[in-house]
Amino acid sequence: MPLKYLTARTSYIIGSQVNGKAHIEGDWDIAILWHRQPELNIMTLLAQTETLCRTLAHLLEVSEDK
C-alpha cells in the first residue's frame, strides 16, 4: 500500500531540535499518531512508518539513523 494512503491524526517534533539544544550529531524525534485504519495490519503500518522515516531523512539531508 503506498504511503499516501496513511493518514496522520497528529504529529510532533519533540526534544532538542525543538528547544534549541540540538547538537550537530543530534537526532530528530518525531511522534506520529496515525488514524486508525482497520484494513492495515501492524506489519504494513510499521513498513510504511519506516518508509516515512527514510523519506524524512532524505528531505532533512541527514542519515537514516538520525
TINU-952636 format. One record per residue: x, z, y of N, C-alpha, C, O in turn; residue in one letter. Coordinates in steps of 0.1 Angstrom, whole numbers. Layout:
<nodes>
<node><n_c1>X</n_c1><n_c3>Z</n_c3><n_c2>Y</n_c2><ca_c1>X</ca_c1><ca_c3>Z</ca_c3><ca_c2>Y</ca_c2><c_c1>X</c_c1><c_c3>Z</c_c3><c_c2>Y</c_c2><o_c1>X</o_c1><o_c3>Z</o_c3><o_c2>Y</o_c2><resn>A</resn></node>
...
</nodes>
This chain:
<nodes>
<node><n_c1>8</n_c1><n_c3>0</n_c3><n_c2>-12</n_c2><ca_c1>0</ca_c1><ca_c3>0</ca_c3><ca_c2>0</ca_c2><c_c1>9</c_c1><c_c3>0</c_c3><c_c2>12</c_c2><o_c1>18</o_c1><o_c3>8</o_c3><o_c2>13</o_c2><resn>M</resn></node>
<node><n_c1>7</n_c1><n_c3>-9</n_c3><n_c2>22</n_c2><ca_c1>15</ca_c1><ca_c3>-10</ca_c3><ca_c2>34</ca_c2><c_c1>14</c_c1><c_c3>3</c_c3><c_c2>42</c_c2><o_c1>4</o_c1><o_c3>9</o_c3><o_c2>42</o_c2><resn>P</resn></node>
<node><n_c1>24</n_c1><n_c3>6</n_c3><n_c2>50</n_c2><ca_c1>25</ca_c1><ca_c3>17</ca_c3><ca_c2>58</ca_c2><c_c1>14</c_c1><c_c3>18</c_c3><c_c2>68</c_c2><o_c1>9</o_c1><o_c3>28</o_c3><o_c2>72</o_c2><resn>L</resn></node>
<node><n_c1>9</n_c1><n_c3>6</n_c3><n_c2>73</n_c2><ca_c1>-1</ca_c1><ca_c3>6</ca_c3><ca_c2>83</ca_c2><c_c1>-14</c_c1><c_c3>12</c_c3><c_c2>79</c_c2><o_c1>-22</o_c1><o_c3>14</o_c3><o_c2>88</o_c2><resn>K</resn></node>
<node><n_c1>-16</n_c1><n_c3>14</n_c3><n_c2>66</n_c2><ca_c1>-29</ca_c1><ca_c3>20</ca_c3><ca_c2>61</ca_c2><c_c1>-29</c_c1><c_c3>35</c_c3><c_c2>62</c_c2><o_c1>-39</o_c1><o_c3>41</o_c3><o_c2>60</o_c2><resn>Y</resn></node>
<node><n_c1>-17</n_c1><n_c3>41</n_c3><n_c2>64</n_c2><ca_c1>-17</ca_c1><ca_c3>55</ca_c3><ca_c2>65</ca_c2><c_c1>-20</c_c1><c_c3>59</c_c3><c_c2>80</c_c2><o_c1>-16</o_c1><o_c3>52</o_c3><o_c2>89</o_c2><resn>L</resn></node>
<node><n_c1>-28</n_c1><n_c3>69</n_c3><n_c2>82</n_c2><ca_c1>-32</ca_c1><ca_c3>74</ca_c3><ca_c2>95</ca_c2><c_c1>-28</c_c1><c_c3>88</c_c3><c_c2>97</c_c2><o_c1>-33</o_c1><o_c3>97</o_c3><o_c2>89</o_c2><resn>T</resn></node>
<node><n_c1>-21</n_c1><n_c3>91</n_c3><n_c2>107</n_c2><ca_c1>-17</ca_c1><ca_c3>104</ca_c3><ca_c2>110</ca_c2><c_c1>-27</c_c1><c_c3>111</c_c3><c_c2>119</c_c2><o_c1>-33</o_c1><o_c3>105</o_c3><o_c2>128</o_c2><resn>A</resn></node>
<node><n_c1>-31</n_c1><n_c3>123</n_c3><n_c2>115</n_c2><ca_c1>-40</ca_c1><ca_c3>131</ca_c3><ca_c2>123</ca_c2><c_c1>-33</c_c1><c_c3>136</c_c3><c_c2>135</c_c2><o_c1>-39</o_c1><o_c3>135</o_c3><o_c2>146</o_c2><resn>R</resn></node>
<node><n_c1>-21</n_c1><n_c3>141</n_c3><n_c2>133</n_c2><ca_c1>-13</ca_c1><ca_c3>145</ca_c3><ca_c2>145</ca_c2><c_c1>2</c_c1><c_c3>146</c_c3><c_c2>140</c_c2><o_c1>5</o_c1><o_c3>146</o_c3><o_c2>128</o_c2><resn>T</resn></node>
<node><n_c1>10</n_c1><n_c3>145</n_c3><n_c2>150</n_c2><ca_c1>25</ca_c1><ca_c3>147</ca_c3><ca_c2>147</ca_c2><c_c1>32</c_c1><c_c3>154</c_c3><c_c2>158</c_c2><o_c1>27</o_c1><o_c3>154</o_c3><o_c2>170</o_c2><resn>S</resn></node>
<node><n_c1>43</n_c1><n_c3>160</n_c3><n_c2>155</n_c2><ca_c1>50</ca_c1><ca_c3>168</ca_c3><ca_c2>164</ca_c2><c_c1>65</c_c1><c_c3>166</c_c3><c_c2>162</c_c2><o_c1>70</o_c1><o_c3>165</o_c3><o_c2>151</o_c2><resn>Y</resn></node>
<node><n_c1>73</n_c1><n_c3>165</n_c3><n_c2>173</n_c2><ca_c1>87</ca_c1><ca_c3>167</ca_c3><ca_c2>172</ca_c2><c_c1>90</c_c1><c_c3>181</c_c3><c_c2>176</c_c2><o_c1>86</o_c1><o_c3>186</o_c3><o_c2>186</o_c2><resn>I</resn></node>
<node><n_c1>97</n_c1><n_c3>188</n_c3><n_c2>167</n_c2><ca_c1>100</ca_c1><ca_c3>202</ca_c3><ca_c2>169</ca_c2><c_c1>115</c_c1><c_c3>204</c_c3><c_c2>168</c_c2><o_c1>123</o_c1><o_c3>196</o_c3><o_c2>164</o_c2><resn>I</resn></node>
<node><n_c1>119</n_c1><n_c3>216</n_c3><n_c2>172</n_c2><ca_c1>133</ca_c1><ca_c3>220</ca_c3><ca_c2>171</ca_c2><c_c1>142</c_c1><c_c3>216</c_c3><c_c2>183</c_c2><o_c1>137</o_c1><o_c3>215</o_c3><o_c2>194</o_c2><resn>G</resn></node>
<node><n_c1>155</n_c1><n_c3>215</n_c3><n_c2>180</n_c2><ca_c1>165</ca_c1><ca_c3>213</ca_c3><ca_c2>190</ca_c2><c_c1>163</c_c1><c_c3>200</c_c3><c_c2>198</c_c2><o_c1>167</o_c1><o_c3>200</o_c3><o_c2>210</o_c2><resn>S</resn></node>
<node><n_c1>158</n_c1><n_c3>190</n_c3><n_c2>193</n_c2><ca_c1>156</ca_c1><ca_c3>178</ca_c3><ca_c2>200</ca_c2><c_c1>146</c_c1><c_c3>180</c_c3><c_c2>212</c_c2><o_c1>146</o_c1><o_c3>173</o_c3><o_c2>222</o_c2><resn>Q</resn></node>
<node><n_c1>137</n_c1><n_c3>189</n_c3><n_c2>210</n_c2><ca_c1>126</ca_c1><ca_c3>192</ca_c3><ca_c2>220</ca_c2><c_c1>131</c_c1><c_c3>202</c_c3><c_c2>230</c_c2><o_c1>129</o_c1><o_c3>200</o_c3><o_c2>242</o_c2><resn>V</resn></node>
<node><n_c1>138</n_c1><n_c3>212</n_c3><n_c2>226</n_c2><ca_c1>141</ca_c1><ca_c3>223</ca_c3><ca_c2>235</ca_c2><c_c1>154</c_c1><c_c3>221</c_c3><c_c2>242</c_c2><o_c1>159</o_c1><o_c3>230</o_c3><o_c2>249</o_c2><resn>N</resn></node>
<node><n_c1>161</n_c1><n_c3>209</n_c3><n_c2>241</n_c2><ca_c1>173</ca_c1><ca_c3>206</ca_c3><ca_c2>248</ca_c2><c_c1>185</c_c1><c_c3>212</c_c3><c_c2>242</c_c2><o_c1>196</o_c1><o_c3>212</o_c3><o_c2>249</o_c2><resn>G</resn></node>
<node><n_c1>185</n_c1><n_c3>217</n_c3><n_c2>230</n_c2><ca_c1>197</ca_c1><ca_c3>223</ca_c3><ca_c2>224</ca_c2><c_c1>203</c_c1><c_c3>215</c_c3><c_c2>213</c_c2><o_c1>211</o_c1><o_c3>219</o_c3><o_c2>204</o_c2><resn>K</resn></node>
<node><n_c1>199</n_c1><n_c3>202</n_c3><n_c2>212</n_c2><ca_c1>204</ca_c1><ca_c3>193</ca_c3><ca_c2>202</ca_c2><c_c1>219</c_c1><c_c3>190</c_c3><c_c2>203</c_c2><o_c1>224</o_c1><o_c3>189</o_c3><o_c2>215</o_c2><resn>A</resn></node>
<node><n_c1>226</n_c1><n_c3>189</n_c3><n_c2>192</n_c2><ca_c1>240</ca_c1><ca_c3>185</ca_c3><ca_c2>192</ca_c2><c_c1>241</c_c1><c_c3>170</c_c3><c_c2>188</c_c2><o_c1>231</o_c1><o_c3>165</o_c3><o_c2>182</o_c2><resn>H</resn></node>
<node><n_c1>252</n_c1><n_c3>164</n_c3><n_c2>190</n_c2><ca_c1>254</ca_c1><ca_c3>150</ca_c3><ca_c2>186</ca_c2><c_c1>251</c_c1><c_c3>148</c_c3><c_c2>172</c_c2><o_c1>246</o_c1><o_c3>137</o_c3><o_c2>168</o_c2><resn>I</resn></node>
<node><n_c1>254</n_c1><n_c3>157</n_c3><n_c2>163</n_c2><ca_c1>252</ca_c1><ca_c3>156</ca_c3><ca_c2>149</ca_c2><c_c1>239</c_c1><c_c3>162</c_c3><c_c2>144</c_c2><o_c1>236</o_c1><o_c3>163</o_c3><o_c2>132</o_c2><resn>E</resn></node>
<node><n_c1>231</n_c1><n_c3>166</n_c3><n_c2>154</n_c2><ca_c1>218</ca_c1><ca_c3>172</ca_c3><ca_c2>150</ca_c2><c_c1>208</c_c1><c_c3>163</c_c3><c_c2>144</c_c2><o_c1>209</o_c1><o_c3>151</o_c3><o_c2>145</o_c2><resn>G</resn></node>
<node><n_c1>198</n_c1><n_c3>169</n_c3><n_c2>137</n_c2><ca_c1>188</ca_c1><ca_c3>160</ca_c3><ca_c2>131</ca_c2><c_c1>175</c_c1><c_c3>161</c_c3><c_c2>139</c_c2><o_c1>174</o_c1><o_c3>168</o_c3><o_c2>149</o_c2><resn>D</resn></node>
<node><n_c1>166</n_c1><n_c3>153</n_c3><n_c2>135</n_c2><ca_c1>153</ca_c1><ca_c3>152</ca_c3><ca_c2>141</ca_c2><c_c1>143</c_c1><c_c3>159</c_c3><c_c2>132</c_c2><o_c1>142</o_c1><o_c3>156</o_c3><o_c2>120</o_c2><resn>W</resn></node>
<node><n_c1>135</n_c1><n_c3>168</n_c3><n_c2>137</n_c2><ca_c1>125</ca_c1><ca_c3>175</ca_c3><ca_c2>129</ca_c2><c_c1>111</c_c1><c_c3>170</c_c3><c_c2>134</c_c2><o_c1>107</o_c1><o_c3>173</o_c3><o_c2>145</o_c2><resn>D</resn></node>
<node><n_c1>104</n_c1><n_c3>163</n_c3><n_c2>125</n_c2><ca_c1>91</ca_c1><ca_c3>157</ca_c3><ca_c2>128</ca_c2><c_c1>81</c_c1><c_c3>162</c_c3><c_c2>118</c_c2><o_c1>83</o_c1><o_c3>161</o_c3><o_c2>106</o_c2><resn>I</resn></node>
<node><n_c1>71</n_c1><n_c3>168</n_c3><n_c2>123</n_c2><ca_c1>60</ca_c1><ca_c3>172</ca_c3><ca_c2>114</ca_c2><c_c1>48</c_c1><c_c3>163</c_c3><c_c2>115</c_c2><o_c1>44</o_c1><o_c3>159</o_c3><o_c2>126</o_c2><resn>A</resn></node>
<node><n_c1>43</n_c1><n_c3>158</n_c3><n_c2>104</n_c2><ca_c1>31</ca_c1><ca_c3>149</ca_c3><ca_c2>104</ca_c2><c_c1>20</c_c1><c_c3>155</c_c3><c_c2>95</c_c2><o_c1>22</o_c1><o_c3>159</o_c3><o_c2>84</o_c2><resn>I</resn></node>
<node><n_c1>8</n_c1><n_c3>155</n_c3><n_c2>101</n_c2><ca_c1>-4</ca_c1><ca_c3>159</ca_c3><ca_c2>93</ca_c2><c_c1>-12</c_c1><c_c3>146</c_c3><c_c2>91</c_c2><o_c1>-17</o_c1><o_c3>140</o_c3><o_c2>101</o_c2><resn>L</resn></node>
<node><n_c1>-12</n_c1><n_c3>141</n_c3><n_c2>79</n_c2><ca_c1>-19</ca_c1><ca_c3>129</ca_c3><ca_c2>75</ca_c2><c_c1>-34</c_c1><c_c3>131</c_c3><c_c2>74</c_c2><o_c1>-38</o_c1><o_c3>142</o_c3><o_c2>70</o_c2><resn>W</resn></node>
<node><n_c1>-42</n_c1><n_c3>121</n_c3><n_c2>78</n_c2><ca_c1>-56</ca_c1><ca_c3>122</ca_c3><ca_c2>75</ca_c2><c_c1>-58</c_c1><c_c3>121</c_c3><c_c2>60</c_c2><o_c1>-50</o_c1><o_c3>115</o_c3><o_c2>53</o_c2><resn>H</resn></node>
<node><n_c1>-67</n_c1><n_c3>129</n_c3><n_c2>55</n_c2><ca_c1>-69</ca_c1><ca_c3>129</ca_c3><ca_c2>40</ca_c2><c_c1>-75</c_c1><c_c3>115</c_c3><c_c2>36</c_c2><o_c1>-85</o_c1><o_c3>110</o_c3><o_c2>41</o_c2><resn>R</resn></node>
<node><n_c1>-68</n_c1><n_c3>110</n_c3><n_c2>26</n_c2><ca_c1>-72</ca_c1><ca_c3>97</ca_c3><ca_c2>21</ca_c2><c_c1>-73</c_c1><c_c3>98</c_c3><c_c2>5</c_c2><o_c1>-63</o_c1><o_c3>96</o_c3><o_c2>-1</o_c2><resn>Q</resn></node>
<node><n_c1>-84</n_c1><n_c3>101</n_c3><n_c2>0</n_c2><ca_c1>-86</ca_c1><ca_c3>104</ca_c3><ca_c2>-14</ca_c2><c_c1>-81</c_c1><c_c3>93</c_c3><c_c2>-23</c_c2><o_c1>-77</o_c1><o_c3>95</o_c3><o_c2>-35</o_c2><resn>P</resn></node>
<node><n_c1>-81</n_c1><n_c3>80</n_c3><n_c2>-19</n_c2><ca_c1>-77</ca_c1><ca_c3>69</ca_c3><ca_c2>-27</ca_c2><c_c1>-62</c_c1><c_c3>68</c_c3><c_c2>-29</c_c2><o_c1>-57</o_c1><o_c3>61</o_c3><o_c2>-37</o_c2><resn>E</resn></node>
<node><n_c1>-54</n_c1><n_c3>76</n_c3><n_c2>-21</n_c2><ca_c1>-40</ca_c1><ca_c3>77</ca_c3><ca_c2>-23</ca_c2><c_c1>-35</c_c1><c_c3>88</c_c3><c_c2>-32</c_c2><o_c1>-40</o_c1><o_c3>100</o_c3><o_c2>-30</o_c2><resn>L</resn></node>
<node><n_c1>-27</n_c1><n_c3>86</n_c3><n_c2>-41</n_c2><ca_c1>-22</ca_c1><ca_c3>97</ca_c3><ca_c2>-49</ca_c2><c_c1>-9</c_c1><c_c3>102</c_c3><c_c2>-42</c_c2><o_c1>-4</o_c1><o_c3>96</o_c3><o_c2>-33</o_c2><resn>N</resn></node>
<node><n_c1>-4</n_c1><n_c3>114</n_c3><n_c2>-46</n_c2><ca_c1>6</ca_c1><ca_c3>121</ca_c3><ca_c2>-39</ca_c2><c_c1>19</c_c1><c_c3>112</c_c3><c_c2>-39</c_c2><o_c1>27</o_c1><o_c3>113</o_c3><o_c2>-29</o_c2><resn>I</resn></node>
<node><n_c1>22</n_c1><n_c3>105</n_c3><n_c2>-50</n_c2><ca_c1>34</ca_c1><ca_c3>97</ca_c3><ca_c2>-50</ca_c2><c_c1>34</c_c1><c_c3>86</c_c3><c_c2>-40</c_c2><o_c1>44</o_c1><o_c3>82</o_c3><o_c2>-34</o_c2><resn>M</resn></node>
<node><n_c1>22</n_c1><n_c3>80</n_c3><n_c2>-38</n_c2><ca_c1>21</ca_c1><ca_c3>69</ca_c3><ca_c2>-28</ca_c2><c_c1>23</c_c1><c_c3>75</c_c3><c_c2>-15</c_c2><o_c1>30</o_c1><o_c3>69</o_c3><o_c2>-6</o_c2><resn>T</resn></node>
<node><n_c1>17</n_c1><n_c3>86</n_c3><n_c2>-12</n_c2><ca_c1>19</ca_c1><ca_c3>93</ca_c3><ca_c2>1</ca_c2><c_c1>33</c_c1><c_c3>96</c_c3><c_c2>4</c_c2><o_c1>38</o_c1><o_c3>94</o_c3><o_c2>15</o_c2><resn>L</resn></node>
<node><n_c1>40</n_c1><n_c3>102</n_c3><n_c2>-6</n_c2><ca_c1>54</ca_c1><ca_c3>105</ca_c3><ca_c2>-5</ca_c2><c_c1>63</c_c1><c_c3>93</c_c3><c_c2>-2</c_c2><o_c1>72</o_c1><o_c3>93</o_c3><o_c2>6</o_c2><resn>L</resn></node>
<node><n_c1>60</n_c1><n_c3>82</n_c3><n_c2>-10</n_c2><ca_c1>67</ca_c1><ca_c3>70</ca_c3><ca_c2>-8</ca_c2><c_c1>65</c_c1><c_c3>64</c_c3><c_c2>6</c_c2><o_c1>75</o_c1><o_c3>59</o_c3><o_c2>13</o_c2><resn>A</resn></node>
<node><n_c1>53</n_c1><n_c3>64</n_c3><n_c2>11</n_c2><ca_c1>50</ca_c1><ca_c3>59</ca_c3><ca_c2>24</ca_c2><c_c1>57</c_c1><c_c3>68</c_c3><c_c2>35</c_c2><o_c1>61</o_c1><o_c3>63</o_c3><o_c2>45</o_c2><resn>Q</resn></node>
<node><n_c1>57</n_c1><n_c3>81</n_c3><n_c2>33</n_c2><ca_c1>64</ca_c1><ca_c3>90</ca_c3><ca_c2>42</ca_c2><c_c1>79</c_c1><c_c3>87</c_c3><c_c2>43</c_c2><o_c1>85</o_c1><o_c3>87</o_c3><o_c2>53</o_c2><resn>T</resn></node>
<node><n_c1>85</n_c1><n_c3>84</n_c3><n_c2>31</n_c2><ca_c1>99</ca_c1><ca_c3>81</ca_c3><ca_c2>31</ca_c2><c_c1>102</c_c1><c_c3>68</c_c3><c_c2>38</c_c2><o_c1>112</o_c1><o_c3>66</o_c3><o_c2>45</o_c2><resn>E</resn></node>
<node><n_c1>93</n_c1><n_c3>58</n_c3><n_c2>37</n_c2><ca_c1>94</ca_c1><ca_c3>45</ca_c3><ca_c2>44</ca_c2><c_c1>93</c_c1><c_c3>48</c_c3><c_c2>59</c_c2><o_c1>101</o_c1><o_c3>42</o_c3><o_c2>67</o_c2><resn>T</resn></node>
<node><n_c1>84</n_c1><n_c3>57</n_c3><n_c2>63</n_c2><ca_c1>83</ca_c1><ca_c3>60</ca_c3><ca_c2>77</ca_c2><c_c1>96</c_c1><c_c3>67</c_c3><c_c2>82</c_c2><o_c1>101</o_c1><o_c3>64</o_c3><o_c2>93</o_c2><resn>L</resn></node>
<node><n_c1>102</n_c1><n_c3>76</n_c3><n_c2>74</n_c2><ca_c1>115</ca_c1><ca_c3>82</ca_c3><ca_c2>78</ca_c2><c_c1>126</c_c1><c_c3>72</c_c3><c_c2>80</c_c2><o_c1>133</o_c1><o_c3>73</o_c3><o_c2>90</o_c2><resn>C</resn></node>
<node><n_c1>127</n_c1><n_c3>62</n_c3><n_c2>71</n_c2><ca_c1>137</ca_c1><ca_c3>52</ca_c3><ca_c2>72</ca_c2><c_c1>135</c_c1><c_c3>43</c_c3><c_c2>85</c_c2><o_c1>144</o_c1><o_c3>40</o_c3><o_c2>92</o_c2><resn>R</resn></node>
<node><n_c1>122</n_c1><n_c3>40</n_c3><n_c2>87</n_c2><ca_c1>119</ca_c1><ca_c3>32</ca_c3><ca_c2>99</ca_c2><c_c1>122</c_c1><c_c3>40</c_c3><c_c2>112</c_c2><o_c1>128</o_c1><o_c3>34</o_c3><o_c2>121</o_c2><resn>T</resn></node>
<node><n_c1>119</n_c1><n_c3>52</n_c3><n_c2>112</n_c2><ca_c1>122</ca_c1><ca_c3>60</ca_c3><ca_c2>124</ca_c2><c_c1>137</c_c1><c_c3>62</c_c3><c_c2>126</c_c2><o_c1>142</o_c1><o_c3>61</o_c3><o_c2>138</o_c2><resn>L</resn></node>
<node><n_c1>144</n_c1><n_c3>64</n_c3><n_c2>116</n_c2><ca_c1>159</ca_c1><ca_c3>64</ca_c3><ca_c2>117</ca_c2><c_c1>165</c_c1><c_c3>52</c_c3><c_c2>122</c_c2><o_c1>173</o_c1><o_c3>52</o_c3><o_c2>131</o_c2><resn>A</resn></node>
<node><n_c1>159</n_c1><n_c3>40</n_c3><n_c2>118</n_c2><ca_c1>164</ca_c1><ca_c3>27</ca_c3><ca_c2>123</ca_c2><c_c1>161</c_c1><c_c3>26</c_c3><c_c2>138</c_c2><o_c1>170</o_c1><o_c3>22</o_c3><o_c2>146</o_c2><resn>H</resn></node>
<node><n_c1>149</n_c1><n_c3>30</n_c3><n_c2>142</n_c2><ca_c1>145</ca_c1><ca_c3>29</ca_c3><ca_c2>156</ca_c2><c_c1>153</c_c1><c_c3>38</c_c3><c_c2>165</c_c2><o_c1>156</o_c1><o_c3>35</o_c3><o_c2>176</o_c2><resn>L</resn></node>
<node><n_c1>156</n_c1><n_c3>50</n_c3><n_c2>160</n_c2><ca_c1>163</ca_c1><ca_c3>60</ca_c3><ca_c2>167</ca_c2><c_c1>178</c_c1><c_c3>58</c_c3><c_c2>167</c_c2><o_c1>186</o_c1><o_c3>64</o_c3><o_c2>173</o_c2><resn>L</resn></node>
<node><n_c1>182</n_c1><n_c3>48</n_c3><n_c2>158</n_c2><ca_c1>196</ca_c1><ca_c3>45</ca_c3><ca_c2>156</ca_c2><c_c1>205</c_c1><c_c3>57</c_c3><c_c2>152</c_c2><o_c1>215</o_c1><o_c3>59</o_c3><o_c2>157</o_c2><resn>E</resn></node>
<node><n_c1>199</n_c1><n_c3>63</n_c3><n_c2>142</n_c2><ca_c1>206</ca_c1><ca_c3>75</ca_c3><ca_c2>135</ca_c2><c_c1>206</c_c1><c_c3>72</c_c3><c_c2>120</c_c2><o_c1>198</o_c1><o_c3>64</o_c3><o_c2>115</o_c2><resn>V</resn></node>
<node><n_c1>214</n_c1><n_c3>79</n_c3><n_c2>113</n_c2><ca_c1>215</ca_c1><ca_c3>78</ca_c3><ca_c2>98</ca_c2><c_c1>202</c_c1><c_c3>84</c_c3><c_c2>93</c_c2><o_c1>195</o_c1><o_c3>92</o_c3><o_c2>99</o_c2><resn>S</resn></node>
<node><n_c1>198</n_c1><n_c3>79</n_c3><n_c2>81</n_c2><ca_c1>186</ca_c1><ca_c3>84</ca_c3><ca_c2>75</ca_c2><c_c1>185</c_c1><c_c3>99</c_c3><c_c2>71</c_c2><o_c1>174</o_c1><o_c3>104</o_c3><o_c2>70</o_c2><resn>E</resn></node>
<node><n_c1>197</n_c1><n_c3>105</n_c3><n_c2>71</n_c2><ca_c1>197</ca_c1><ca_c3>119</ca_c3><ca_c2>68</ca_c2><c_c1>195</c_c1><c_c3>128</c_c3><c_c2>80</c_c2><o_c1>196</o_c1><o_c3>140</o_c3><o_c2>80</o_c2><resn>D</resn></node>
<node><n_c1>193</n_c1><n_c3>121</n_c3><n_c2>92</n_c2><ca_c1>191</ca_c1><ca_c3>129</ca_c3><ca_c2>104</ca_c2><c_c1>176</c_c1><c_c3>129</c_c3><c_c2>107</c_c2><o_c1>173</o_c1><o_c3>135</o_c3><o_c2>118</o_c2><resn>K</resn></node>
</nodes>
